[in-house]
């Protein structure tokens, strides 16, 4: 039985390509611009090409090392969809010292307590 396909993303072109995962060929290049593709995972769903805000959020996630792999119970779990959600998680990571990639995939960020 063959393995399923996984997604590779070109951020400059804002394009996604489904290709079979091959351990012997880890590096892929974009057919449009020849830039390296980023392995996004098998549960990745690309935003529309015109949605520049979603692609900015996606760029932050991929550069932080967050991927979209299927888990045993369904999809990849929570991923922020807006820059506001990304900024809140960045602030939380700075404040607490939690690794940035782990803070990005938190479903909720604990609110900052008011000083008394």
N, CA, C and O atoms as CSV, one atom per row, in Angstrom:
chain,resi,resn,atom,element,x,y,z
A,1,UNK,N,N,0.835,-1.173,0.000
A,1,UNK,CA,C,0.000,0.000,0.000
A,1,UNK,C,C,0.883,1.240,0.000
A,1,UNK,O,O,1.824,1.324,0.788
A,2,UNK,N,N,0.594,2.208,-0.874
A,2,UNK,CA,C,1.382,3.430,-0.971
A,2,UNK,C,C,1.028,4.409,0.131
A,2,UNK,O,O,-0.051,4.348,0.720
A,3,UNK,N,N,1.939,5.295,0.391
A,3,UNK,CA,C,1.710,6.315,1.407
A,3,UNK,C,C,0.924,7.467,0.803
A,3,UNK,O,O,0.984,7.707,-0.403
A,4,UNK,N,N,0.195,8.170,1.639
A,4,UNK,CA,C,-0.576,9.321,1.183
A,4,UNK,C,C,0.332,10.491,0.843
A,4,UNK,O,O,1.542,10.454,1.064
A,5,UNK,N,N,-0.275,11.507,0.310
A,5,UNK,CA,C,0.487,12.692,-0.065
A,5,UNK,C,C,0.520,13.681,1.085
A,5,UNK,O,O,-0.324,13.647,1.980
A,6,UNK,N,N,1.496,14.551,1.045
A,6,UNK,CA,C,1.667,15.574,2.052
A,6,UNK,C,C,1.846,16.909,1.340
A,6,UNK,O,O,2.163,16.940,0.151
A,7,UNK,N,N,1.648,17.997,2.049
A,7,UNK,CA,C,1.705,19.324,1.437
A,7,UNK,C,C,3.074,19.969,1.580
A,7,UNK,O,O,3.736,19.861,2.612
A,8,UNK,N,N,3.469,20.635,0.520
A,8,UNK,CA,C,4.665,21.467,0.494
A,8,UNK,C,C,4.217,22.854,0.088
A,8,UNK,O,O,3.353,22.998,-0.776
A,9,UNK,N,N,4.802,23.894,0.707
A,9,UNK,CA,C,4.346,25.264,0.509
A,9,UNK,C,C,5.478,26.141,-0.005
A,9,UNK,O,O,6.618,26.038,0.449
A,10,UNK,N,N,5.145,27.006,-0.958
A,10,UNK,CA,C,6.055,28.059,-1.418
A,10,UNK,C,C,5.472,29.375,-0.930
A,10,UNK,O,O,4.431,29.810,-1.425
A,11,UNK,N,N,6.125,30.015,0.030
A,11,UNK,CA,C,5.606,31.259,0.593
A,11,UNK,C,C,5.679,32.432,-0.385
A,11,UNK,O,O,4.724,33.206,-0.449
A,12,UNK,N,N,6.776,32.607,-1.162
A,12,UNK,CA,C,6.795,33.729,-2.113
A,12,UNK,C,C,5.693,33.643,-3.171
A,12,UNK,O,O,5.135,34.671,-3.555
A,13,UNK,N,N,5.371,32.447,-3.647
A,13,UNK,CA,C,4.320,32.268,-4.658
A,13,UNK,C,C,2.928,32.140,-4.045
A,13,UNK,O,O,1.923,32.239,-4.749
A,14,UNK,N,N,2.872,31.918,-2.727
A,14,UNK,CA,C,1.614,31.628,-2.030
A,14,UNK,C,C,0.917,30.442,-2.697
A,14,UNK,O,O,-0.243,30.519,-3.102
A,15,UNK,N,N,1.664,29.351,-2.794
A,15,UNK,CA,C,1.146,28.148,-3.447
A,15,UNK,C,C,1.447,26.933,-2.592
A,15,UNK,O,O,2.419,26.904,-1.837
A,16,UNK,N,N,0.591,25.930,-2.727
A,16,UNK,CA,C,0.744,24.675,-2.002
A,16,UNK,C,C,0.682,23.532,-3.009
A,16,UNK,O,O,-0.101,23.564,-3.958
A,17,UNK,N,N,1.523,22.521,-2.784
A,17,UNK,CA,C,1.582,21.369,-3.675
A,17,UNK,C,C,1.497,20.093,-2.858
A,17,UNK,O,O,2.226,19.929,-1.880
A,18,UNK,N,N,0.611,19.190,-3.255
A,18,UNK,CA,C,0.516,17.877,-2.617
A,18,UNK,C,C,1.430,16.933,-3.380
A,18,UNK,O,O,1.304,16.777,-4.594
A,19,UNK,N,N,2.350,16.305,-2.663
A,19,UNK,CA,C,3.286,15.371,-3.273
A,19,UNK,C,C,3.523,14.215,-2.311
A,19,UNK,O,O,3.379,14.375,-1.099
A,20,UNK,N,N,3.885,13.056,-2.842
A,20,UNK,CA,C,4.223,11.942,-1.944
A,20,UNK,C,C,5.458,12.303,-1.114
A,20,UNK,O,O,6.405,12.904,-1.622
A,21,UNK,N,N,5.434,11.932,0.159
A,21,UNK,CA,C,6.583,12.183,1.015
A,21,UNK,C,C,7.642,11.138,0.722
A,21,UNK,O,O,7.351,9.942,0.691
A,22,UNK,N,N,8.851,11.579,0.511
A,22,UNK,CA,C,9.960,10.687,0.185
A,22,UNK,C,C,11.154,11.077,1.053
A,22,UNK,O,O,11.704,12.168,0.903
A,23,UNK,N,N,11.554,10.187,1.959
A,23,UNK,CA,C,12.684,10.480,2.850
A,23,UNK,C,C,13.993,10.645,2.078
A,23,UNK,O,O,14.899,11.343,2.533
A,24,UNK,N,N,14.092,10.014,0.928
A,24,UNK,CA,C,15.316,10.103,0.132
A,24,UNK,C,C,15.423,11.437,-0.602
A,24,UNK,O,O,16.499,11.800,-1.077
A,25,UNK,N,N,14.326,12.158,-0.697
A,25,UNK,CA,C,14.317,13.444,-1.394
A,25,UNK,C,C,13.663,14.501,-0.503
A,25,UNK,O,O,12.551,14.946,-0.786
A,26,UNK,N,N,14.354,14.907,0.581
A,26,UNK,CA,C,13.728,15.829,1.524
A,26,UNK,C,C,13.583,17.253,0.985
A,26,UNK,O,O,12.682,17.975,1.412
A,27,UNK,N,N,14.431,17.666,0.075
A,27,UNK,CA,C,14.376,19.031,-0.450
A,27,UNK,C,C,13.585,19.058,-1.755
A,27,UNK,O,O,13.846,18.287,-2.679
A,28,UNK,N,N,12.622,19.958,-1.805
A,28,UNK,CA,C,11.810,20.142,-3.011
A,28,UNK,C,C,11.906,21.605,-3.429
A,28,UNK,O,O,12.143,22.478,-2.594
A,29,UNK,N,N,11.724,21.870,-4.707
A,29,UNK,CA,C,11.735,23.243,-5.185
A,29,UNK,C,C,10.402,23.570,-5.848
A,29,UNK,O,O,9.725,22.693,-6.386
A,30,UNK,N,N,10.047,24.826,-5.798
A,30,UNK,CA,C,8.796,25.299,-6.374
A,30,UNK,C,C,8.881,25.243,-7.899
A,30,UNK,O,O,9.872,25.698,-8.471
A,31,UNK,N,N,7.878,24.703,-8.559
A,31,UNK,CA,C,7.893,24.665,-10.017
A,31,UNK,C,C,7.717,26.039,-10.660
A,31,UNK,O,O,8.017,26.208,-11.841
A,32,UNK,N,N,7.235,27.019,-9.900
A,32,UNK,CA,C,7.022,28.359,-10.461
A,32,UNK,C,C,8.243,29.247,-10.317
A,32,UNK,O,O,8.621,29.934,-11.266
A,33,UNK,N,N,8.875,29.245,-9.134
A,33,UNK,CA,C,9.974,30.196,-8.883
A,33,UNK,C,C,11.297,29.533,-8.536
A,33,UNK,O,O,12.309,30.223,-8.412
A,34,UNK,N,N,11.320,28.221,-8.376
A,34,UNK,CA,C,12.522,27.440,-8.050
A,34,UNK,C,C,13.068,27.707,-6.646
A,34,UNK,O,O,14.203,27.335,-6.347
A,35,UNK,N,N,12.282,28.342,-5.789
A,35,UNK,CA,C,12.667,28.518,-4.388
A,35,UNK,C,C,12.388,27.214,-3.644
A,35,UNK,O,O,11.567,26.417,-4.098
A,36,UNK,N,N,13.057,26.979,-2.509
A,36,UNK,CA,C,12.784,25.754,-1.745
A,36,UNK,C,C,11.367,25.731,-1.186
A,36,UNK,O,O,10.857,26.758,-0.737
A,37,UNK,N,N,10.738,24.577,-1.213
A,37,UNK,CA,C,9.413,24.390,-0.622
A,37,UNK,C,C,9.566,23.995,0.838
A,37,UNK,O,O,10.554,23.369,1.222
A,38,UNK,N,N,8.587,24.364,1.643
A,38,UNK,CA,C,8.569,24.014,3.063
A,38,UNK,C,C,7.562,22.895,3.252
A,38,UNK,O,O,6.427,22.985,2.784
A,39,UNK,N,N,7.982,21.831,3.943
A,39,UNK,CA,C,7.083,20.719,4.226
A,39,UNK,C,C,6.095,21.177,5.284
A,39,UNK,O,O,6.487,21.468,6.414
A,40,UNK,N,N,4.800,21.244,4.926
A,40,UNK,CA,C,3.781,21.754,5.844
A,40,UNK,C,C,3.040,20.649,6.579
A,40,UNK,O,O,2.518,20.885,7.669
A,41,UNK,N,N,2.981,19.444,6.010
A,41,UNK,CA,C,2.303,18.337,6.671
A,41,UNK,C,C,1.088,17.870,5.901
A,41,UNK,O,O,0.610,18.545,4.989
A,42,UNK,N,N,0.599,16.713,6.280
A,42,UNK,CA,C,-0.492,16.083,5.538
A,42,UNK,C,C,-1.863,16.661,5.863
A,42,UNK,O,O,-2.800,16.447,5.094
A,43,UNK,N,N,-2.021,17.386,6.969
A,43,UNK,CA,C,-3.312,17.950,7.341
A,43,UNK,C,C,-3.400,19.441,6.997
A,43,UNK,O,O,-4.272,20.143,7.508
A,44,UNK,N,N,-2.513,19.919,6.145
A,44,UNK,CA,C,-2.469,21.331,5.784
A,44,UNK,C,C,-3.538,21.670,4.750
A,44,UNK,O,O,-3.747,20.924,3.794
A,45,UNK,N,N,-4.207,22.794,4.949
A,45,UNK,CA,C,-5.166,23.323,3.982
A,45,UNK,C,C,-4.737,24.754,3.674
A,45,UNK,O,O,-4.759,25.610,4.558
A,46,UNK,N,N,-4.353,25.017,2.443
A,46,UNK,CA,C,-3.833,26.327,2.054
A,46,UNK,C,C,-4.935,27.379,2.021
A,46,UNK,O,O,-6.053,27.096,1.590
A,47,UNK,N,N,-4.625,28.591,2.475
A,47,UNK,CA,C,-5.593,29.681,2.335
A,47,UNK,C,C,-5.639,30.136,0.875
A,47,UNK,O,O,-4.747,29.798,0.097
A,48,UNK,N,N,-6.654,30.888,0.499
A,48,UNK,CA,C,-6.691,31.415,-0.867
A,48,UNK,C,C,-5.468,32.290,-1.150
A,48,UNK,O,O,-4.968,32.967,-0.252
A,49,UNK,N,N,-4.999,32.278,-2.369
A,49,UNK,CA,C,-3.793,33.017,-2.745
A,49,UNK,C,C,-3.944,34.522,-2.478
A,49,UNK,O,O,-2.963,35.181,-2.133
A,50,UNK,N,N,-5.133,35.066,-2.630
A,50,UNK,CA,C,-5.352,36.511,-2.430
A,50,UNK,C,C,-5.388,36.920,-0.959
A,50,UNK,O,O,-5.287,38.108,-0.655
A,51,UNK,N,N,-5.530,35.973,-0.047
A,51,UNK,CA,C,-5.639,36.271,1.383
A,51,UNK,C,C,-4.248,36.490,1.973
A,51,UNK,O,O,-3.671,35.587,2.577
A,52,UNK,N,N,-3.718,37.698,1.791
A,52,UNK,CA,C,-2.347,37.981,2.224
A,52,UNK,C,C,-2.174,37.903,3.733
A,52,UNK,O,O,-1.106,37.520,4.210
A,53,UNK,N,N,-3.203,38.259,4.489
A,53,UNK,CA,C,-3.104,38.182,5.955
A,53,UNK,C,C,-2.948,36.735,6.418
A,53,UNK,O,O,-2.137,36.444,7.298
A,54,UNK,N,N,-3.714,35.842,5.833
A,54,UNK,CA,C,-3.600,34.424,6.210
A,54,UNK,C,C,-2.227,33.878,5.837
A,54,UNK,O,O,-1.669,33.067,6.576
A,55,UNK,N,N,-1.676,34.303,4.713
A,55,UNK,CA,C,-0.344,33.841,4.317
A,55,UNK,C,C,0.736,34.407,5.227
A,55,UNK,O,O,1.756,33.753,5.444
A,56,UNK,N,N,0.536,35.614,5.766
A,56,UNK,CA,C,1.497,36.160,6.744
A,56,UNK,C,C,1.489,35.327,8.018
A,56,UNK,O,O,2.546,35.015,8.566
A,57,UNK,N,N,0.305,34.970,8.488
A,57,UNK,CA,C,0.187,34.122,9.681
A,57,UNK,C,C,0.835,32.769,9.406
A,57,UNK,O,O,1.576,32.252,10.243
A,58,UNK,N,N,0.562,32.204,8.254
A,58,UNK,CA,C,1.142,30.923,7.878
A,58,UNK,C,C,2.667,31.005,7.827
A,58,UNK,O,O,3.353,30.076,8.253
A,59,UNK,N,N,3.190,32.098,7.315
A,59,UNK,CA,C,4.637,32.288,7.260
A,59,UNK,C,C,5.255,32.272,8.655
A,59,UNK,O,O,6.294,31.649,8.875
A,60,UNK,N,N,4.610,32.963,9.595
A,60,UNK,CA,C,5.104,32.974,10.986
A,60,UNK,C,C,5.097,31.554,11.549
A,60,UNK,O,O,6.068,31.128,12.176
A,61,UNK,N,N,4.007,30.822,11.328
A,61,UNK,CA,C,3.900,29.459,11.856
A,61,UNK,C,C,4.978,28.550,11.276
A,61,UNK,O,O,5.657,27.837,12.015
A,62,UNK,N,N,5.133,28.574,9.958
A,62,UNK,CA,C,6.102,27.672,9.319
A,62,UNK,C,C,7.536,28.021,9.694
A,62,UNK,O,O,8.357,27.126,9.898
A,63,UNK,N,N,7.848,29.323,9.788
A,63,UNK,CA,C,9.206,29.716,10.173
A,63,UNK,C,C,9.498,29.405,11.638
A,63,UNK,O,O,10.661,29.275,12.020
A,64,UNK,N,N,8.465,29.286,12.456
A,64,UNK,CA,C,8.653,28.907,13.870
A,64,UNK,C,C,8.758,27.399,14.041
A,64,UNK,O,O,9.040,26.914,15.137
A,65,UNK,N,N,8.531,26.653,12.954
A,65,UNK,CA,C,8.648,25.203,13.035
A,65,UNK,C,C,7.332,24.487,13.277
A,65,UNK,O,O,7.324,23.274,13.489
A,66,UNK,N,N,6.217,25.211,13.249
A,66,UNK,CA,C,4.907,24.601,13.452
A,66,UNK,C,C,4.466,23.966,12.134
A,66,UNK,O,O,4.509,24.603,11.082
A,67,UNK,N,N,4.044,22.711,12.206
A,67,UNK,CA,C,3.603,21.992,11.012
A,67,UNK,C,C,2.175,21.495,11.211
A,67,UNK,O,O,1.620,21.593,12.306
A,68,UNK,N,N,1.596,20.968,10.158
A,68,UNK,CA,C,0.196,20.547,10.150
A,68,UNK,C,C,0.112,19.043,9.896
A,68,UNK,O,O,-0.329,18.613,8.830
A,69,UNK,N,N,0.533,18.254,10.869
A,69,UNK,CA,C,0.490,16.802,10.746
A,69,UNK,C,C,-0.765,16.272,11.423
A,69,UNK,O,O,-1.246,16.839,12.404
A,70,UNK,N,N,-1.282,15.189,10.889
A,70,UNK,CA,C,-2.462,14.562,11.487
A,70,UNK,C,C,-2.066,13.917,12.809
A,70,UNK,O,O,-0.963,13.390,12.962
A,71,UNK,N,N,-2.997,13.972,13.762
A,71,UNK,CA,C,-2.761,13.290,15.028
A,71,UNK,C,C,-3.658,12.061,15.068
A,71,UNK,O,O,-4.424,11.818,14.136
A,72,UNK,N,N,-3.565,11.300,16.126
A,72,UNK,CA,C,-4.364,10.083,16.234
A,72,UNK,C,C,-5.856,10.375,16.345
A,72,UNK,O,O,-6.675,9.510,16.036
A,73,UNK,N,N,-6.217,11.566,16.777
A,73,UNK,CA,C,-7.629,11.883,17.013
A,73,UNK,C,C,-8.211,12.851,15.996
A,73,UNK,O,O,-9.279,13.413,16.238
A,74,UNK,N,N,-7.563,13.061,14.894
A,74,UNK,CA,C,-8.126,13.977,13.906
A,74,UNK,C,C,-7.060,14.822,13.256
A,74,UNK,O,O,-6.060,14.306,12.755
A,75,UNK,N,N,-7.276,16.125,13.266
A,75,UNK,CA,C,-6.396,17.060,12.576
A,75,UNK,C,C,-5.170,17.442,13.378
A,75,UNK,O,O,-4.806,16.768,14.342
A,76,UNK,N,N,-4.540,18.527,12.972
A,76,UNK,CA,C,-3.278,18.926,13.589
A,76,UNK,C,C,-3.423,19.644,14.920
A,76,UNK,O,O,-2.417,19.939,15.565
A,77,UNK,N,N,-4.634,19.931,15.344
A,77,UNK,CA,C,-4.826,20.683,16.576
A,77,UNK,C,C,-4.993,22.164,16.277
A,77,UNK,O,O,-5.142,22.564,15.122
A,78,UNK,N,N,-4.967,22.971,17.328
A,78,UNK,CA,C,-5.188,24.407,17.163
A,78,UNK,C,C,-4.011,25.073,16.466
A,78,UNK,O,O,-2.854,24.764,16.749
A,79,UNK,N,N,-4.315,25.987,15.554
A,79,UNK,CA,C,-3.334,26.854,14.925
A,79,UNK,C,C,-3.952,28.248,14.848
A,79,UNK,O,O,-5.116,28.368,14.468
A,80,UNK,N,N,-3.208,29.316,15.199
A,80,UNK,CA,C,-3.779,30.662,15.110
A,80,UNK,C,C,-4.101,31.016,13.658
A,80,UNK,O,O,-3.411,30.585,12.734
A,81,UNK,N,N,-5.153,31.805,13.475
A,81,UNK,CA,C,-5.579,32.170,12.122
A,81,UNK,C,C,-5.439,33.655,11.838
A,81,UNK,O,O,-5.523,34.071,10.682
A,82,UNK,N,N,-5.225,34.467,12.876
A,82,UNK,CA,C,-5.103,35.907,12.671
A,82,UNK,C,C,-3.805,36.414,13.280
A,82,UNK,O,O,-3.214,35.769,14.147
A,83,UNK,N,N,-3.371,37.578,12.814
A,83,UNK,CA,C,-2.160,38.175,13.379
A,83,UNK,C,C,-2.365,38.569,14.832
A,83,UNK,O,O,-1.412,38.555,15.611
A,84,UNK,N,N,-3.582,38.918,15.211
A,84,UNK,CA,C,-3.869,39.248,16.608
A,84,UNK,C,C,-3.616,38.039,17.506
A,84,UNK,O,O,-3.033,38.174,18.582
A,85,UNK,N,N,-4.054,36.858,17.066
A,85,UNK,CA,C,-3.816,35.636,17.842
A,85,UNK,C,C,-2.323,35.324,17.908
A,85,UNK,O,O,-1.835,34.876,18.946
A,86,UNK,N,N,-1.598,35.552,16.830
A,86,UNK,CA,C,-0.147,35.321,16.818
A,86,UNK,C,C,0.535,36.273,17.786
A,86,UNK,O,O,1.392,35.858,18.566
A,87,UNK,N,N,0.160,37.557,17.743
A,87,UNK,CA,C,0.780,38.542,18.644
A,87,UNK,C,C,0.521,38.205,20.109
A,87,UNK,O,O,1.418,38.343,20.942
A,88,UNK,N,N,-0.690,37.766,20.433
A,88,UNK,CA,C,-1.016,37.406,21.819
A,88,UNK,C,C,-0.140,36.254,22.286
A,88,UNK,O,O,0.322,36.245,23.427
A,89,UNK,N,N,0.087,35.295,21.419
A,89,UNK,CA,C,0.921,34.147,21.784
A,89,UNK,C,C,2.396,34.518,21.849
A,89,UNK,O,O,3.138,33.960,22.657
A,90,UNK,N,N,2.832,35.457,21.006
A,90,UNK,CA,C,4.213,35.939,21.072
A,90,UNK,C,C,4.458,36.653,22.395
A,90,UNK,O,O,5.488,36.451,23.039
A,91,UNK,N,N,3.507,37.488,22.793
A,91,UNK,CA,C,3.622,38.201,24.067
A,91,UNK,C,C,3.650,37.217,25.232
A,91,UNK,O,O,4.443,37.378,26.160
A,92,UNK,N,N,2.799,36.211,25.190
A,92,UNK,CA,C,2.774,35.194,26.242
A,92,UNK,C,C,4.119,34.461,26.308
A,92,UNK,O,O,4.642,34.217,27.395
A,93,UNK,N,N,4.669,34.115,25.154
A,93,UNK,CA,C,5.961,33.411,25.123
A,93,UNK,C,C,7.064,34.287,25.712
A,93,UNK,O,O,7.898,33.797,26.473
A,94,UNK,N,N,7.078,35.561,25.373
A,94,UNK,CA,C,8.088,36.476,25.928
A,94,UNK,C,C,7.937,36.604,27.433
A,94,UNK,O,O,8.924,36.592,28.168
A,95,UNK,N,N,6.694,36.726,27.888
A,95,UNK,CA,C,6.410,36.937,29.311
A,95,UNK,C,C,6.761,35.720,30.157
A,95,UNK,O,O,7.292,35.860,31.259
A,96,UNK,N,N,6.467,34.526,29.647
A,96,UNK,CA,C,6.632,33.319,30.463
A,96,UNK,C,C,7.905,32.543,30.168
A,96,UNK,O,O,8.318,31.706,30.970
A,97,UNK,N,N,8.530,32.808,29.029
A,97,UNK,CA,C,9.714,32.048,28.657
A,97,UNK,C,C,9.395,30.734,27.961
A,97,UNK,O,O,10.295,29.938,27.693
A,98,UNK,N,N,8.120,30.503,27.666
A,98,UNK,CA,C,7.724,29.294,26.948
A,98,UNK,C,C,8.258,29.375,25.517
A,98,UNK,O,O,8.255,30.456,24.927
A,99,UNK,N,N,8.714,28.262,24.949
A,99,UNK,CA,C,9.182,28.298,23.564
A,99,UNK,C,C,8.095,28.833,22.629
A,99,UNK,O,O,6.914,28.515,22.771
A,100,UNK,N,N,8.527,29.645,21.678
A,100,UNK,CA,C,7.604,30.319,20.771
A,100,UNK,C,C,6.719,29.337,20.014
A,100,UNK,O,O,5.515,29.565,19.894
A,101,UNK,N,N,7.288,28.251,19.501
A,101,UNK,CA,C,6.509,27.269,18.730
A,101,UNK,C,C,5.431,26.627,19.597
A,101,UNK,O,O,4.330,26.365,19.112
A,102,UNK,N,N,5.724,26.371,20.867
A,102,UNK,CA,C,4.732,25.768,21.755
A,102,UNK,C,C,3.625,26.776,22.101
A,102,UNK,O,O,2.455,26.406,22.199
A,103,UNK,N,N,3.997,28.036,22.284
A,103,UNK,CA,C,2.995,29.059,22.591
A,103,UNK,C,C,2.063,29.283,21.403
A,103,UNK,O,O,0.884,29.583,21.594
A,104,UNK,N,N,2.572,29.140,20.183
A,104,UNK,CA,C,1.738,29.346,19.004
A,104,UNK,C,C,0.614,28.323,18.882
A,104,UNK,O,O,-0.441,28.647,18.338
A,105,UNK,N,N,0.804,27.121,19.361
A,105,UNK,CA,C,-0.214,26.084,19.210
A,105,UNK,C,C,-1.106,25.940,20.444
A,105,UNK,O,O,-1.902,25.004,20.527
A,106,UNK,N,N,-0.978,26.865,21.405
A,106,UNK,CA,C,-1.865,26.866,22.570
A,106,UNK,C,C,-3.263,27.274,22.138
A,106,UNK,O,O,-3.431,28.237,21.391
A,107,UNK,N,N,-4.270,26.540,22.610
A,107,UNK,CA,C,-5.649,26.889,22.277
A,107,UNK,C,C,-6.024,28.217,22.914
A,107,UNK,O,O,-6.622,29.073,22.263
A,108,UNK,N,N,-5.680,28.391,24.172
A,108,UNK,CA,C,-5.956,29.635,24.878
A,108,UNK,C,C,-4.690,30.120,25.551
A,108,UNK,O,O,-3.854,29.335,25.996
A,109,UNK,N,N,-4.574,31.429,25.611
A,109,UNK,CA,C,-3.430,32.047,26.288
A,109,UNK,C,C,-3.947,32.608,27.600
A,109,UNK,O,O,-4.889,33.400,27.598
A,110,UNK,N,N,-3.350,32.216,28.727
A,110,UNK,CA,C,-3.794,32.783,30.001
A,110,UNK,C,C,-3.658,34.298,30.001
A,110,UNK,O,O,-2.641,34.843,29.572
A,111,UNK,N,N,-4.679,34.960,30.480
A,111,UNK,CA,C,-4.661,36.427,30.503
A,111,UNK,C,C,-3.714,36.923,31.573
A,111,UNK,O,O,-3.478,36.263,32.585
A,112,UNK,N,N,-3.188,38.082,31.326
A,112,UNK,CA,C,-2.287,38.709,32.268
A,112,UNK,C,C,-3.093,39.255,33.435
A,112,UNK,O,O,-4.120,39.903,33.235
A,113,UNK,N,N,-2.636,38.998,34.636
A,113,UNK,CA,C,-3.356,39.477,35.816
A,113,UNK,C,C,-3.052,40.949,36.049
A,113,UNK,O,O,-1.938,41.415,35.807
A,114,UNK,N,N,-4.058,41.669,36.521
A,114,UNK,CA,C,-3.886,43.091,36.835
A,114,UNK,C,C,-3.062,43.224,38.102
A,114,UNK,O,O,-3.211,42.451,39.048
A,115,UNK,N,N,-2.201,44.208,38.098
A,115,UNK,CA,C,-1.372,44.467,39.298
A,115,UNK,C,C,-2.207,45.214,40.322
A,115,UNK,O,O,-3.018,46.075,39.980
A,116,UNK,N,N,-1.992,44.868,41.585
A,116,UNK,CA,C,-2.736,45.552,42.645
A,116,UNK,C,C,-1.828,46.339,43.516
A,116,UNK,O,O,-2.283,46.981,44.462
